[in-house]
Amino acid sequence: MAYRPKDTQERILHRLKIAKGHLEKIITMIEEDRYCIDVLHQMQAVESGIRETGNVILENHLKTCVADAISKGEKDKAISEIMEVFKRKS
């Protein structure tokens, strides 16, 4: 189970809710046949919000789970997990 301080969890949820709002806006824009460039700008906002949320989650993971794994002598396992995440991105 992941450990997230309450303020970190609130930051993550806040960012995801903002991204959700942008995504809902995109759906409405598509339904209304809005100008493609305007839709693309909204999509960029969603992508940016999701990316930033991922950064917050990664930072929390490094500060908590990875630090804990290192103190338990499981450094290689922790590094492997993180590397797998980044390999999937490409």
N, C-alpha and C positions, 0 to 999 in steps of 0.2 A: 504494500500500500504506500502510495506516495505521500510525503509530508509537504504540506503547503501552509505556510502561515496564513492566518485569516486575511491579512491585508493583501498578500500575493494572490490568493484565490479571488478576492474581490476585484483586483486589477485585471486578472485573466477574464473573469466573467464580464466585467465592464467592456473590455476590448471586444470580446466575442459578440456581445449584444450590439455594439456599434456596427461591427461587420455584418451581423444579421440584418440590421436596419438598412444598410447599404445594399445588401443582396435582395431584400424585399423591394427596394426602390428599383433595382435593375429589372426584376421580374415585371413590375408595373410598367417600366419604360418599354420593355419588349412588347408587352401586351398592347401598349398604346402606339406602337410603331414609331418610337422616338428616334431622333437622329443618332446614327451609329457612333459618332465621335463622343456624344454625351454619354452613351451607354458604356463606351470604353473607359471614359474617365471614372465612372462609378465602379467599373470592374477593377480598375487600378486601386481605388480606395479600399475595396474588399481585400484584394491581394496584399496590399500594404498592411492592413489591419491584422490579417491572419499571420503574416510574416512576423510582425512585431509581437503578436501574442505568442508565437512559437519561441521567440527570443526570451520572453519573460519566463516561459515554462522551462526552457533550457537553462537559463540562469539559476532558477530555483533548483532544478535537478542537480546542477553542478555544486551548488552551495550545500545541499542537503544529502541527497542519495549518494552522489559520487564521493563527497567528503567522508561520509559514513563508510562506504565500501573501502576507501583507501585506508581508513583507520583500522579496518578489519582485515587488511592484507589482501583485498580483492581488487586491487588497482587494475589489473589486466582485464578482468571481466567488465568492470565499469567502462573502461576505455573502449572495449569491443562493442558494447551496447551503443555507445554514442557514435562510433564509427559506422555502425550499421544504419543508423538514422541518416547520416550524411551520404552514405552510398546510395540509399533509396532516392535521395533528392535528385541525383543526376540522371 
